[in-house]
């Protein structure tokens, strides 16, 4: 009789020889044998200010000693202090807030909010988007492997999206391996079909839901022109723009705490989680005063939403992000990573593109099997990265935002060695 935990069959460990984590510190993870791994994945982009951060831990321990659980039927100082601090960062547009447990629940609640406001059922999502594990979040996810069994919510429409390099306006040079979509103020003709759909179904559409960078979908990074036109389409058709910053938020995309501000568009509803509390479970939806009108006479509740321990962790995480200017640091280290990867992989034909913003970087490989082998090879060298994309052919680099220049250079050395070894075998 096995003594191993009996999990659901879809729960699969990342590696052939699973990593049994014993402890972690900063940007390093250690297994029970004492082997060290450079963590370039950060608990799937969740550990924003480093593992076992002493300041976050101190706040958490102090809060546990006072009260570790209430609900939003009562007020708590950690919740109020965090919202006050976050409001200063968000500005005066997104001023209504609701706490949940996770990014999945944040997206679910955001879609409910838009439907209630507009009194319309249809949510338009994107073919390569990923929006979580609830029924509605999975229904709004365009990637087939992540969609719910026996069909999803029928009131979801998917708009196709592809890497910008496939667009003739991008003039992508495959020898360069990378380009910056945000520097391209294109016509976004890829949204023509969206306008056509809205001409027919605009009267039943509540919102458009999108990630600023589509993470699980392969770190797809749309152009500035794309978001400019998308915003205009939403305003013209009087539908809400829901921004899923569960993965991109809190400095990950560099230059600002939120990717929507770096890119230059304004959502009506914002979804947050992952890096919000350095890995402690917390999700948050923030919206405009107009966007929440439809929920005024509804009842909704989340038992663990706004947990005081998680809010204390979030408050300290936000202070660290701002005091240490980690959004700016993310942009700097991310550029260093992408430039060095591009410079060293320019001659590898199997590398199709290196793309991303800040410390949210994807390396698209020509073949999914090759990507899987590289992923395993990197693990053997002591480097932890992720996999994504519809075909699971994109290597994902999303480390803690405290990644140093030395960490970045070590990542390049280890990953390039893994890529060259595996491509030489292919």
C-alpha positions, 0 to 999 in steps of 0.5 A, a space after each residue: 500500500 502506497 504511503 504517498 498522498 493520493 491527489 487528483 490524477 491531473 496533479 502532476 509534478 513538474 519534473 521526472 524526479 520531483 522537487 521536494 522543497 525543504 526551505 527557501 530564501 531570497 531567490 534560492 530553493 533547497 531540497 531535502 538533500 541540501 541541493 540549491 536551485 536558482 528560482 526563476 519562477 517564483 511560485 508561478 510569479 507569486 513570491 514578489 519580494 523573495 522567499 522568507 522575506 524577513 520584513 513580511 514574516 515579521 508582520 505576519 508573525 505579529 498579526 498571528 499573535 493578535 488575530 489570524 481570522 475574521 471576515 469582512 463583516 468586521 473591520 480590521 486594521 490590516 485590511 484598512 491600512 492596506 487599502 489606504 496604502 494601495 489607494 494611494 498607488 491606484 489613484 482616484 479612479 479605481 476606488 471600490 474594492 472587494 477581497 477574495 482568496 485568489 486570482 481565480 475568484 477575482 476574475 470570477 467576481 469581476 465578470 459578475 460585476 460587469 454583467 450586473 452593471 450592464 445587465 448583459 451576459 456576454 464576456 469577450 475573452 481571448 483565445 490564448 488567455 488564462 483566467 483561473 480555476 473557477 468554473 467562470 475563470 476556466 470558461 473564460 480561458 481560451 486554452 483547451 487543456 484548462 477549460 472545464 469538463 462538459 462545456 463552459 459558460 455559454 456566454 463567453 466569446 473568444 477572440 483569436 490572438 497571435 504573437 505580434 511577430 506574425 503581423 506584417 506591421 511588426 516587420 519582425 526580423 527572426 535573426 534578432 529573436 526579439 522586438 518591443 511590441 510596446 514601441 509599435 503604435 500599430 493599427 491593430 487590425 487584429 481587432 477588426 473581427 472584434 468590432 464585427 462581433 460587437 456590431 452583431 452582439 454589442 447589445 448583449 456584451 458586458 465586458 472584454 477580459 484581457 491580461 496585459 501580458 498573456 502569461 500561461 498563453 506563452 508570455 504574449 505581449 500585445 502592442 501599444 496600438 492594440 490596447 489603444 484600439 481595444 480601449 476605444 472599442 470598449 468605450 464606443 460600445 459601452 462595455 467594461 474593460 476588465 484587466 486581469 493583472 493577477 500575474 502581471 501586477 505589483 511590479 512584475 512587468 517593470 516600470 510601474 506597479 501595474 502593467 496597464 499603466 506602463 502600457 497606457 490604458 485604463 480598465 474599469 475593473 482590475 483583478 489582482 492576486 499572486 504577487 500581492 502578498 508575496 505568496 500568502 493567499 489573497 485576491 482583490 478586485 478594484 473597480 470604478 464607482 460606475 462599474 460597481 453600481 449593478 452589485 449594490 443590491 446583490 449579496 456576495 460573500 467570501 469567508 477568507 477574503 481580506 484575511 488579516 494575516 494576508 492583508 498584513 503580508 500584502 501591506 508589508 509587500 507593498 511597502 517593500 515594492 515601493 521603498 526598494 523601487 522594485 518595479 524599476 528594478 524589474 524593468 532593468 533586470 528584465 532588459 538585461 535578461 532579454 538582451 543577453 538571451 537574445 545576444 547568445 541565442 541569435 544563432 539557434 534556429 529552434 528559438 523563435 522569439 524572446 519576448 516579455 515585459 520586465 521580469 515576465 519573459 518567454 522564450 518560444 521554441 519551435 517544438 514542444 518536446 524540445 521545450 520540455 527537454 530544455 525545461 528538464 535539463 535546466 532543472 538538472 543544472 539547478 535552474 527552475 523555470 516554467 512552461 507555457 503556451 498553447 503548445 507548451 513550447 514557451 519557456 517562462 522566466 518569472 523570478 522574484 523581483 529582488 533578482 540581482 544582476 548576478 542572478 540574471 547572468 547565472 540564469 542566462 548561463 544555465 539556460 543557454 547551456 541547457 538550450 544548446 545541449 538539447 538542440 544539439 541532440 534534436 
